[in-house]
Amino acid sequence: MVKLSGSKKVIKLLEDFFDTVDQGVLVFKNGVNNYLYGNKENFHDNLMNLVRLENDADLIKKEVENLLYTRSLVPQFRGDLLKLLDDMDTILDTVKENLSQFDVEMPSIPVELNQDFNKLTELSVSAVESLLPTVRAFFRTPDTVRDQLHRVYFFEKETDKMALAIKKKVFHEMTNLNLSEKFHLRYFTLHIENVSDVAQKVADLLSIMAIKRTI
């Protein structure tokens, strides 16, 4: 079992960090939905909330780094832990940047694609939501981590399938759109799809870390 002995504060900070990531992806999912259905004020609130959550996560991460070094906690584990936090922070960076792109570029998404984009977002966020309990389990029962990661990979693959279906619909069926509009829709499909790709990257790292902790 991985132990961060000597600092209950570090454990509490890690829990706060994971909660912040969890809140961030939920806000992102809600933000995409609000954009699709023209809820501009709520969308703006979602974006501002994501900016705040990203800042909170950065502050927590820096505090954890400081405690790990100044108190010389788990030196054999420190590098892995900091890499994990960096990669998980990338999840928040990604969802914030993606929602910001909606705000900046204001893509024109046909109403008939609203359900598809909502489904894509739900699947991509589900990959992160499946990752978080596994990350928490790593600190308690690392031997169970690899068995739990299958859900992350499942949702990442389902996200890829949904993204491909949207792109095929846009390019093969929506003849009323010009090519630049189709490219723009593909671009935002990739944005949303990328959230699950980042989750998969963290899952790969976590799998390696779990092996190192249990051998």
N, C-alpha and C positions, 0 to 999 in steps of 0.2 A: 504493500500500500504506500502511495506517495504521501509524505507528511511534510507540511510546512511548519514544523515545530518551532516554537520560539516567537511566533507572531500571529496572534489571533487577528490582529489588524489586517495583515496581508490576506488572510482567508476572507475576511469581511469585504475587503476591497475587491477581491476577485469575484465574489458573488455580486457585488454592485456593478462590476464591469460587465459580467455576463447578462445581468438584468438590463443594462443599458443597451447592449446589442439587441436583445430580445425586443425591447420597446422600439428600437430604431427600425427593425424590419416590419413591425406591425404598423408603424407610422407611414413607412414607405408604401405598404400595400394599400392603406387607406388613402394616401396621397394620390396614387395612380387612379384609384376609383373616383376620387373627387375630380381629378382632371378630366377623366373620360366623360363624366356626367355634368361637367360645367359648373361644379361647385367651387367657384374661384376663391371665395373667402376662406373656405375650409382647406382648400389646397394650399393657399398661402400659409395658413396656420401650421399645416403639416410640414411644409418646407422649413419654416422657422423653428419648429420643434426638432426637426432632424439636425439642424445646425447646432442647436443647444445640446442635443444628445451626443453629437460627435465631439463637441468641446468637452463635455463631461467625461466622456470615455478617454480622451487624451489626457486629461488631468489625473484621472484614476490610474492610467497606465504609467504615467510619470511617477506618481507616488509609490506604486508597487516597485518600479525599478529602483527608486531611491532606497526603499526599505530593504530590498534584497541585497543591495550593495553595502549600505551603511551598517547593517546588522549581520552581514556575512551569512545570510540564510541560504540553505541548500545549494552550496556552490556547484555541486555535481549536476544539479538540475536547473540551475539558473538560466543557462543559455536556451534550453528547450522551452522553458516557461516564457521567456521574453519573446522568443520567436512565435510561440503560440498567440501571445497577446498582440503582437504586431499583425499577424495574419488575420486575427479576428477583428482587429481595428480596421483592417482593409474592408471588411464587410460593411461597416458603418460608413466609411469613406465612399464606398461604391454606391450604396443606396442614396446617400446625400447628393453625390455628384449626378446620379441618374435623375433624381427628382428635380435637381437644378436645371438639367438640360430640358426637361419638359417646360420649365418656367421661361428659359431663355429662348428656345427655338419654337415653342408653341406648335407642335406638330398637329396637323389636321387629320384626326383619326375618324374614319367613317363610322357612323353609328352602328352599322352591321358588324363592326369588329370589336365593339365594346366588350361583349362577353368573352371573346377570344383573348383580348388583352388582359382582362380581369383574371381569366383562368391561368394564363401564362404567369402573371404576377403571383397568384396564389401558389402555383407549383414551385416557382423559383424561391419564394419565401419559405415554403415548407421544407426545402432542403436545409435552410438555416435553422428553422425551428426544430428539425430532427437532430441537428448537430449539437445544439446547446445542452440538452440533458446528457449527451455523451461526453461533452467536455467536463461537465460537473462530475460525472461518474469516474472520469480519469483520476480525480484526486481521492476517490474513496475506494473504488474497485477497478483498478486499471486492467485487470484480467478480463473484464467484461466489455471493454471498449470496442474491440474489433467486431464482436458479435452484434453490437448496436449500430455500427456505422452503415449497415446495409440500407437503412432508410434514407440516409443522405444521398447515397449513390442512386437509389431508386428514383427519388424526386429530381435529381439532376438529369437523369435520362428522360424522365417524363417531361421535364422542361424543354429539353432539346427536341423532343417529338412535337410538342405543342408549338414551339417556335418555328419549326420546319413547316408545320401545317399552315400557320399564319402566312409565312412567306410564299408558300405555294398558292394560297388563296389570293394573295395580293397580286402576284405576278401572272397567275394563270386564269383567274376568274374575274378580277375587277378591271375590266376593259375600259371603264369610264375614267380611270386615273391615268395621269401622264407619268412618264418614266421617273421624273424627279420626285413626284409624290410617292411612288412605289419605293424608291431608294430611301426616302425619309422614313417610311413605315418600317422598312427592313432595319434601318439604323436603330430605331427605338425598340424593335423586337430584340435586337442584339443587346441593347442596354439592359433590359429586364432579364434576359437569359443569363447575362454575365453574373448576376447575384448568385445563382446556383453554382456557377463555375468556381466562384471564390469559396463557397461553402465546401465544394469538393476538394479544393486545394487544402483547406484546413483539415478536412477529414483524412486526407493522405498523410499529412504531418502528424496528426493525432494517432494514427495507426502505427506509425514508426515509433513515436514516443512511447506508446503503450508496450510495444515489444521490448524496447530498451529498459522499461521500468519493471518488467516481469521476468527477465532472464537473469 
